[in-house]
Amino acid sequence: MRVAWTEKALDELSDLYVMLSLIEQDAMAKSVAGINRQLADNPDAVGESHTPWVRVWFVAGLLLRFDIGPAEQKVTVYEVSRVRPRKR
């Protein structure tokens, strides 16, 4: 499948990225590349289903919301936020 990120999702990802150190930025770039691969290969295998085509995925310290368009063979990431570890 083809993976696309909405402008909003890219803006959110960019906002998170610029707050990181260079080492963390490198790690995030590698994580995003892996996320794109997994979404392209088998988007139904990652995350949790919220509706038949909308999924939520907690990965690499991020929360992603995406939908799957089977007819278009396209996955669209439309929301990204940072997941903070729970305080114990």
N, CA, C and O atoms as CSV, one atom per row, in Angstrom:
chain,resi,resn,atom,element,x,y,z
A,1,MET,N,N,0.838,-1.190,0.000
A,1,MET,CA,C,0.000,0.000,0.000
A,1,MET,C,C,0.872,1.239,0.000
A,1,MET,O,O,2.023,1.222,0.437
A,2,ARG,N,N,0.299,2.295,-0.494
A,2,ARG,CA,C,0.957,3.596,-0.480
A,2,ARG,C,C,0.638,4.275,0.846
A,2,ARG,O,O,-0.487,4.183,1.338
A,3,VAL,N,N,1.631,4.959,1.427
A,3,VAL,CA,C,1.446,5.660,2.700
A,3,VAL,C,C,1.547,7.161,2.453
A,3,VAL,O,O,2.495,7.638,1.828
A,4,ALA,N,N,0.557,7.897,2.953
A,4,ALA,CA,C,0.550,9.357,2.838
A,4,ALA,C,C,0.315,9.941,4.226
A,4,ALA,O,O,-0.403,9.371,5.047
A,5,TRP,N,N,0.928,11.075,4.464
A,5,TRP,CA,C,0.718,11.813,5.706
A,5,TRP,C,C,0.028,13.126,5.348
A,5,TRP,O,O,0.447,13.826,4.426
A,6,THR,N,N,-1.027,13.450,6.080
A,6,THR,CA,C,-1.684,14.737,5.826
A,6,THR,C,C,-0.742,15.867,6.238
A,6,THR,O,O,0.211,15.654,6.987
A,7,GLU,N,N,-1.017,17.047,5.747
A,7,GLU,CA,C,-0.219,18.214,6.123
A,7,GLU,C,C,-0.263,18.428,7.631
A,7,GLU,O,O,0.751,18.765,8.244
A,8,LYS,N,N,-1.433,18.234,8.228
A,8,LYS,CA,C,-1.590,18.380,9.676
A,8,LYS,C,C,-0.682,17.399,10.409
A,8,LYS,O,O,0.013,17.786,11.348
A,9,ALA,N,N,-0.678,16.145,9.996
A,9,ALA,CA,C,0.159,15.137,10.648
A,9,ALA,C,C,1.639,15.458,10.485
A,9,ALA,O,O,2.412,15.290,11.428
A,10,LEU,N,N,2.039,15.915,9.314
A,10,LEU,CA,C,3.439,16.291,9.092
A,10,LEU,C,C,3.823,17.492,9.952
A,10,LEU,O,O,4.936,17.553,10.475
A,11,ASP,N,N,2.910,18.441,10.097
A,11,ASP,CA,C,3.177,19.595,10.964
A,11,ASP,C,C,3.346,19.149,12.414
A,11,ASP,O,O,4.242,19.621,13.113
A,12,GLU,N,N,2.488,18.245,12.861
A,12,GLU,CA,C,2.585,17.745,14.234
A,12,GLU,C,C,3.901,16.998,14.439
A,12,GLU,O,O,4.563,17.172,15.462
A,13,LEU,N,N,4.274,16.178,13.481
A,13,LEU,CA,C,5.529,15.442,13.563
A,13,LEU,C,C,6.717,16.403,13.574
A,13,LEU,O,O,7.662,16.216,14.340
A,14,SER,N,N,6.671,17.417,12.737
A,14,SER,CA,C,7.736,18.421,12.687
A,14,SER,C,C,7.864,19.161,14.019
A,14,SER,O,O,8.973,19.401,14.496
A,15,ASP,N,N,6.734,19.519,14.613
A,15,ASP,CA,C,6.757,20.207,15.901
A,15,ASP,C,C,7.435,19.354,16.972
A,15,ASP,O,O,8.197,19.867,17.792
A,16,LEU,N,N,7.157,18.065,16.960
A,16,LEU,CA,C,7.791,17.155,17.917
A,16,LEU,C,C,9.285,17.013,17.626
A,16,LEU,O,O,10.105,17.002,18.544
A,17,TYR,N,N,9.621,16.907,16.373
A,17,TYR,CA,C,10.993,16.666,15.928
A,17,TYR,C,C,11.936,17.796,16.344
A,17,TYR,O,O,13.039,17.536,16.824
A,18,VAL,N,N,11.512,19.034,16.164
A,18,VAL,CA,C,12.399,20.165,16.452
A,18,VAL,C,C,12.656,20.343,17.943
A,18,VAL,O,O,13.586,21.057,18.318
A,19,MET,N,N,11.868,19.724,18.790
A,19,MET,CA,C,12.081,19.812,20.238
A,19,MET,C,C,13.097,18.781,20.736
A,19,MET,O,O,13.456,18.790,21.913
A,20,LEU,N,N,13.557,17.903,19.862
A,20,LEU,CA,C,14.450,16.820,20.261
A,20,LEU,C,C,15.914,17.189,20.070
A,20,LEU,O,O,16.254,18.089,19.302
A,21,SER,N,N,16.776,16.466,20.792
A,21,SER,CA,C,18.212,16.601,20.567
A,21,SER,C,C,18.553,15.954,19.222
A,21,SER,O,O,17.726,15.252,18.641
A,22,LEU,N,N,19.762,16.191,18.735
A,22,LEU,CA,C,20.164,15.594,17.451
A,22,LEU,C,C,20.114,14.071,17.494
A,22,LEU,O,O,19.702,13.438,16.522
A,23,ILE,N,N,20.521,13.492,18.589
A,23,ILE,CA,C,20.483,12.025,18.721
A,23,ILE,C,C,19.042,11.534,18.695
A,23,ILE,O,O,18.732,10.537,18.044
A,24,GLU,N,N,18.163,12.237,19.404
A,24,GLU,CA,C,16.753,11.857,19.415
A,24,GLU,C,C,16.118,12.068,18.045
A,24,GLU,O,O,15.264,11.282,17.633
A,25,GLN,N,N,16.522,13.121,17.334
A,25,GLN,CA,C,16.006,13.351,15.978
A,25,GLN,C,C,16.380,12.196,15.054
A,25,GLN,O,O,15.560,11.747,14.253
A,26,ASP,N,N,17.614,11.718,15.165
A,26,ASP,CA,C,18.053,10.591,14.345
A,26,ASP,C,C,17.217,9.348,14.658
A,26,ASP,O,O,16.797,8.628,13.752
A,27,ALA,N,N,16.983,9.105,15.946
A,27,ALA,CA,C,16.169,7.955,16.350
A,27,ALA,C,C,14.739,8.087,15.824
A,27,ALA,O,O,14.150,7.110,15.361
A,28,MET,N,N,14.179,9.311,15.896
A,28,MET,CA,C,12.816,9.504,15.401
A,28,MET,C,C,12.752,9.283,13.894
A,28,MET,O,O,11.811,8.662,13.401
A,29,ALA,N,N,13.743,9.785,13.158
A,29,ALA,CA,C,13.756,9.600,11.701
A,29,ALA,C,C,13.775,8.117,11.355
A,29,ALA,O,O,13.079,7.685,10.436
A,30,LYS,N,N,14.562,7.338,12.080
A,30,LYS,CA,C,14.607,5.885,11.843
A,30,LYS,C,C,13.277,5.238,12.206
A,30,LYS,O,O,12.809,4.339,11.508
A,31,SER,N,N,12.671,5.693,13.294
A,31,SER,CA,C,11.364,5.150,13.700
A,31,SER,C,C,10.301,5.439,12.651
A,31,SER,O,O,9.502,4.566,12.313
A,32,VAL,N,N,10.290,6.665,12.135
A,32,VAL,CA,C,9.288,7.041,11.127
A,32,VAL,C,C,9.482,6.216,9.854
A,32,VAL,O,O,8.503,5.815,9.224
A,33,ALA,N,N,10.724,5.962,9.474
A,33,ALA,CA,C,10.978,5.115,8.297
A,33,ALA,C,C,10.420,3.711,8.533
A,33,ALA,O,O,9.822,3.121,7.633
A,34,GLY,N,N,10.612,3.179,9.739
A,34,GLY,CA,C,10.060,1.875,10.072
A,34,GLY,C,C,8.540,1.875,10.109
A,34,GLY,O,O,7.901,0.919,9.669
A,35,ILE,N,N,7.968,2.944,10.632
A,35,ILE,CA,C,6.515,3.090,10.667
A,35,ILE,C,C,5.961,3.066,9.247
A,35,ILE,O,O,4.989,2.364,8.968
A,36,ASN,N,N,6.573,3.828,8.359
A,36,ASN,CA,C,6.115,3.849,6.965
A,36,ASN,C,C,6.200,2.468,6.327
A,36,ASN,O,O,5.293,2.066,5.598
A,37,ARG,N,N,7.277,1.740,6.592
A,37,ARG,CA,C,7.413,0.378,6.038
A,37,ARG,C,C,6.304,-0.535,6.541
A,37,ARG,O,O,5.680,-1.262,5.769
A,38,GLN,N,N,6.067,-0.483,7.861
A,38,GLN,CA,C,5.039,-1.355,8.425
A,38,GLN,C,C,3.650,-0.999,7.914
A,38,GLN,O,O,2.843,-1.885,7.633
A,39,LEU,N,N,3.373,0.289,7.795
A,39,LEU,CA,C,2.067,0.696,7.267
A,39,LEU,C,C,1.901,0.277,5.813
A,39,LEU,O,O,0.809,-0.122,5.408
A,40,ALA,N,N,2.950,0.360,5.034
A,40,ALA,CA,C,2.878,-0.024,3.625
A,40,ALA,C,C,2.708,-1.533,3.481
A,40,ALA,O,O,1.968,-2.003,2.617
A,41,ASP,N,N,3.399,-2.286,4.333
A,41,ASP,CA,C,3.382,-3.746,4.210
A,41,ASP,C,C,2.083,-4.388,4.686
A,41,ASP,O,O,1.525,-5.246,4.002
A,42,ASN,N,N,1.597,-3.971,5.866
A,42,ASN,CA,C,0.403,-4.620,6.409
A,42,ASN,C,C,-0.231,-3.728,7.472
A,42,ASN,O,O,-0.057,-3.980,8.664
A,43,PRO,N,N,-0.954,-2.702,7.067
A,43,PRO,CA,C,-1.508,-1.751,8.038
A,43,PRO,C,C,-2.546,-2.364,8.979
A,43,PRO,O,O,-2.764,-1.842,10.073
A,44,ASP,N,N,-3.178,-3.443,8.580
A,44,ASP,CA,C,-4.161,-4.087,9.455
A,44,ASP,C,C,-3.514,-4.796,10.635
A,44,ASP,O,O,-4.191,-5.125,11.609
A,45,ALA,N,N,-2.204,-5.034,10.553
A,45,ALA,CA,C,-1.506,-5.778,11.600
A,45,ALA,C,C,-0.985,-4.889,12.724
A,45,ALA,O,O,-0.480,-5.398,13.725
A,46,VAL,N,N,-1.100,-3.571,12.577
A,46,VAL,CA,C,-0.576,-2.674,13.606
A,46,VAL,C,C,-1.694,-1.848,14.212
A,46,VAL,O,O,-2.676,-1.522,13.545
A,47,GLY,N,N,-1.536,-1.519,15.462
A,47,GLY,CA,C,-2.501,-0.656,16.127
A,47,GLY,C,C,-3.794,-1.358,16.480
A,47,GLY,O,O,-3.913,-2.582,16.429
A,48,GLU,N,N,-4.751,-0.530,16.841
A,48,GLU,CA,C,-6.073,-1.002,17.246
A,48,GLU,C,C,-7.122,-0.390,16.338
A,48,GLU,O,O,-7.009,0.764,15.923
A,49,SER,N,N,-8.131,-1.166,16.038
A,49,SER,CA,C,-9.212,-0.683,15.191
A,49,SER,C,C,-10.199,0.130,16.018
A,49,SER,O,O,-10.631,-0.303,17.087
A,50,HIS,N,N,-10.554,1.312,15.516
A,50,HIS,CA,C,-11.588,2.126,16.162
A,50,HIS,C,C,-12.878,2.113,15.350
A,50,HIS,O,O,-13.971,2.220,15.905
A,51,THR,N,N,-12.745,1.985,14.075
A,51,THR,CA,C,-13.865,1.763,13.166
A,51,THR,C,C,-13.317,0.807,12.114
A,51,THR,O,O,-12.133,0.474,12.167
A,52,PRO,N,N,-14.121,0.354,11.167
A,52,PRO,CA,C,-13.585,-0.608,10.205
A,52,PRO,C,C,-12.302,-0.168,9.493
A,52,PRO,O,O,-11.481,-1.015,9.143
A,53,TRP,N,N,-12.113,1.133,9.272
A,53,TRP,CA,C,-10.918,1.556,8.528
A,53,TRP,C,C,-9.995,2.473,9.312
A,53,TRP,O,O,-8.869,2.722,8.881
A,54,VAL,N,N,-10.442,2.980,10.454
A,54,VAL,CA,C,-9.612,3.893,11.242
A,54,VAL,C,C,-8.911,3.118,12.352
A,54,VAL,O,O,-9.529,2.330,13.068
A,55,ARG,N,N,-7.601,3.361,12.479
A,55,ARG,CA,C,-6.806,2.667,13.481
A,55,ARG,C,C,-5.997,3.660,14.304
A,55,ARG,O,O,-5.688,4.761,13.848
A,56,VAL,N,N,-5.657,3.253,15.528
A,56,VAL,CA,C,-4.801,4.009,16.424
A,56,VAL,C,C,-3.619,3.113,16.758
A,56,VAL,O,O,-3.787,1.931,17.061
A,57,TRP,N,N,-2.416,3.690,16.699
A,57,TRP,CA,C,-1.209,2.897,16.910
A,57,TRP,C,C,-0.268,3.661,17.826
A,57,TRP,O,O,0.100,4.803,17.548
A,58,PHE,N,N,0.121,3.013,18.932
A,58,PHE,CA,C,1.135,3.540,19.832
A,58,PHE,C,C,2.448,2.896,19.434
A,58,PHE,O,O,2.609,1.681,19.554
A,59,VAL,N,N,3.394,3.707,18.958
A,59,VAL,CA,C,4.665,3.167,18.473
A,59,VAL,C,C,5.760,4.208,18.640
A,59,VAL,O,O,5.561,5.387,18.347
A,60,ALA,N,N,6.919,3.764,19.114
A,60,ALA,CA,C,8.112,4.620,19.217
A,60,ALA,C,C,7.833,5.934,19.949
A,60,ALA,O,O,8.335,6.986,19.556
A,61,GLY,N,N,7.036,5.869,21.008
A,61,GLY,CA,C,6.730,7.076,21.771
A,61,GLY,C,C,5.732,8.004,21.114
A,61,GLY,O,O,5.550,9.140,21.552
A,62,LEU,N,N,5.082,7.523,20.058
A,62,LEU,CA,C,4.110,8.334,19.326
A,62,LEU,C,C,2.746,7.657,19.330
A,62,LEU,O,O,2.638,6.438,19.461
A,63,LEU,N,N,1.724,8.463,19.187
A,63,LEU,CA,C,0.366,7.989,18.935
A,63,LEU,C,C,0.021,8.430,17.532
A,63,LEU,O,O,0.051,9.622,17.225
A,64,LEU,N,N,-0.309,7.475,16.675
A,64,LEU,CA,C,-0.704,7.787,15.303
A,64,LEU,C,C,-2.149,7.380,15.090
A,64,LEU,O,O,-2.577,6.317,15.541
A,65,ARG,N,N,-2.890,8.216,14.411
A,65,ARG,CA,C,-4.234,7.871,13.944
A,65,ARG,C,C,-4.149,7.830,12.429
A,65,ARG,O,O,-3.650,8.755,11.788
A,66,PHE,N,N,-4.645,6.740,11.878
A,66,PHE,CA,C,-4.573,6.589,10.425
A,66,PHE,C,C,-5.780,5.831,9.928
A,66,PHE,O,O,-6.438,5.112,10.681
A,67,ASP,N,N,-6.061,5.998,8.659
A,67,ASP,CA,C,-7.132,5.214,8.055
A,67,ASP,C,C,-6.579,4.418,6.886
A,67,ASP,O,O,-5.544,4.739,6.302
A,68,ILE,N,N,-7.307,3.386,6.581
A,68,ILE,CA,C,-6.911,2.477,5.514
A,68,ILE,C,C,-7.957,2.565,4.420
A,68,ILE,O,O,-9.136,2.304,4.657
A,69,GLY,N,N,-7.530,2.932,3.228
A,69,GLY,CA,C,-8.418,2.989,2.070
A,69,GLY,C,C,-8.134,1.805,1.166
A,69,GLY,O,O,-7.308,1.910,0.259
A,70,PRO,N,N,-8.803,0.673,1.393
A,70,PRO,CA,C,-8.482,-0.523,0.612
A,70,PRO,C,C,-8.710,-0.346,-0.890
A,70,PRO,O,O,-7.957,-0.893,-1.695
A,71,ALA,N,N,-9.720,0.398,-1.266
A,71,ALA,CA,C,-9.990,0.586,-2.695
A,71,ALA,C,C,-8.861,1.361,-3.369
A,71,ALA,O,O,-8.481,1.077,-4.505
A,72,GLU,N,N,-8.331,2.350,-2.640
A,72,GLU,CA,C,-7.250,3.173,-3.192
A,72,GLU,C,C,-5.878,2.568,-2.924
A,72,GLU,O,O,-4.868,3.056,-3.432
A,73,GLN,N,N,-5.843,1.488,-2.114
A,73,GLN,CA,C,-4.570,0.900,-1.686
A,73,GLN,C,C,-3.688,1.968,-1.037
A,73,GLN,O,O,-2.509,2.111,-1.360
A,74,LYS,N,N,-4.306,2.720,-0.104
A,74,LYS,CA,C,-3.626,3.851,0.505
A,74,LYS,C,C,-3.884,3.904,2.005
A,74,LYS,O,O,-5.009,3.713,2.465
A,75,VAL,N,N,-2.822,4.166,2.753
A,75,VAL,CA,C,-2.917,4.415,4.188
A,75,VAL,C,C,-2.647,5.900,4.387
A,75,VAL,O,O,-1.669,6.435,3.865
A,76,THR,N,N,-3.516,6.563,5.142
A,76,THR,CA,C,-3.335,7.987,5.402
A,76,THR,C,C,-3.175,8.216,6.895
A,76,THR,O,O,-4.079,7.924,7.677
A,77,VAL,N,N,-2.021,8.740,7.288
A,77,VAL,CA,C,-1.782,9.143,8.670
A,77,VAL,C,C,-2.292,10.564,8.797
A,77,VAL,O,O,-1.862,11.452,8.061
A,78,TYR,N,N,-3.222,10.785,9.743
A,78,TYR,CA,C,-3.801,12.116,9.832
A,78,TYR,C,C,-3.633,12.777,11.192
A,78,TYR,O,O,-4.053,13.920,11.377
A,79,GLU,N,N,-3.023,12.073,12.153
A,79,GLU,CA,C,-2.772,12.704,13.448
A,79,GLU,C,C,-1.574,12.038,14.114
A,79,GLU,O,O,-1.439,10.815,14.093
A,80,VAL,N,N,-0.704,12.860,14.706
A,80,VAL,CA,C,0.468,12.364,15.425
A,80,VAL,C,C,0.597,13.157,16.715
A,80,VAL,O,O,0.496,14.384,16.711
A,81,SER,N,N,0.820,12.457,17.813
A,81,SER,CA,C,1.114,13.138,19.069
A,81,SER,C,C,2.127,12.302,19.843
A,81,SER,O,O,2.349,11.128,19.550
A,82,ARG,N,N,2.722,12.932,20.820
A,82,ARG,CA,C,3.719,12.249,21.637
A,82,ARG,C,C,3.033,11.529,22.775
A,82,ARG,O,O,2.094,12.049,23.378
A,83,VAL,N,N,3.500,10.344,23.064
A,83,VAL,CA,C,2.999,9.577,24.193
A,83,VAL,C,C,4.024,9.677,25.311
A,83,VAL,O,O,5.181,9.291,25.148
A,84,ARG,N,N,3.596,10.185,26.413
A,84,ARG,CA,C,4.507,10.323,27.553
A,84,ARG,C,C,4.323,9.117,28.474
A,84,ARG,O,O,3.199,8.665,28.694
A,85,PRO,N,N,5.414,8.606,29.003
A,85,PRO,CA,C,5.299,7.475,29.940
A,85,PRO,C,C,4.474,7.868,31.151
A,85,PRO,O,O,4.507,9.014,31.601
A,86,ARG,N,N,3.744,6.914,31.663
A,86,ARG,CA,C,2.944,7.166,32.869
A,86,ARG,C,C,3.866,7.336,34.061
A,86,ARG,O,O,4.883,6.655,34.193
A,87,LYS,N,N,3.478,8.274,34.932
A,87,LYS,CA,C,4.239,8.445,36.185
A,87,LYS,C,C,3.768,7.394,37.167
A,87,LYS,O,O,2.577,7.101,37.279
A,88,ARG,N,N,4.724,6.844,37.866
A,88,ARG,CA,C,4.371,5.776,38.838
A,88,ARG,C,C,4.492,6.261,40.242
A,88,ARG,O,O,4.236,5.505,41.180
